[in-house]
Amino acid sequence: MNDERLVLHGSFTSSSSYKPMLFLALSGLPFSFRTVNLKNGVQKEAAHLAINRYGQVPVLRHRGLTLVMSNVILDYLARTTGQFEPRTEQHRWQAREWLAWENDAITNVARVRHFARFRPDVSQDIVNFFRPQAEAALDFADRSLAGREWLVGDACSIADIGCWGRMVFAHEGGLSIDSRPNLAAWRDRIKALPGFALPYDLIPKKDAEFEGR
């Protein structure tokens, strides 16, 4: 594989995989996708642990580098391609602040979704524990979007892609974006971007090649 070819390892059901996958789709960049079957435990096998010691997805390989953690990958892609990178230095740092906040707060949306959808065998108390934190994170994002189109600056950036990448699964945990008008309008703007696709339409279940546009 050419070192210039972006290679993303991820999973069909993973919100963390969707974030860099959506960046690549919106950017129209060519890339290769390598599926990691989380249900079968492939992420814990030696071959995958050799490229991601945490036993997780996603993994991005490019120009001899191996990067893990979805928001680190978004940072790298923005720096490397120049796409979805805010124009000013202040806004560039603010975009990364949003990614750090997302990893702390919006992750609770993913937790509610995970236990509600994939672990119905566990106590409902676990879902109920994370739900108020998830609701609070969605409320904060909704308030932050009052009077503005994007989280940072005047265009879609990695801040929007990173936060939306987990929020997209909110309904699977019984959480609502439609009840939050600023958030719903922002979602609709993201969905209107050329190249946009929802996770289950975008992420393949098998290895695939994307030639971009």
Buried (B, 14 or more C-beta within 10 A) or exposed (E): EEEEBBBBBBBBBBBBBBBBBBBBBBBEBBBBBBBBBBEEEBBEEEEBEEBBEEBBBBBBBBEEEEBBBBBBBBBBBBEEBEBBBBEEEEBBEBBBEBBEBBBEBBBBBBBBBBBBEEEEEEEEEBBEBBBEBBBEBBEBBBEBBEEEBBBBBEEBBBBBBBBBBBBBBBEBBEBEBEEBEBBBEBBEBBEEBEBBBEBEEBBBEEEEEBEEE
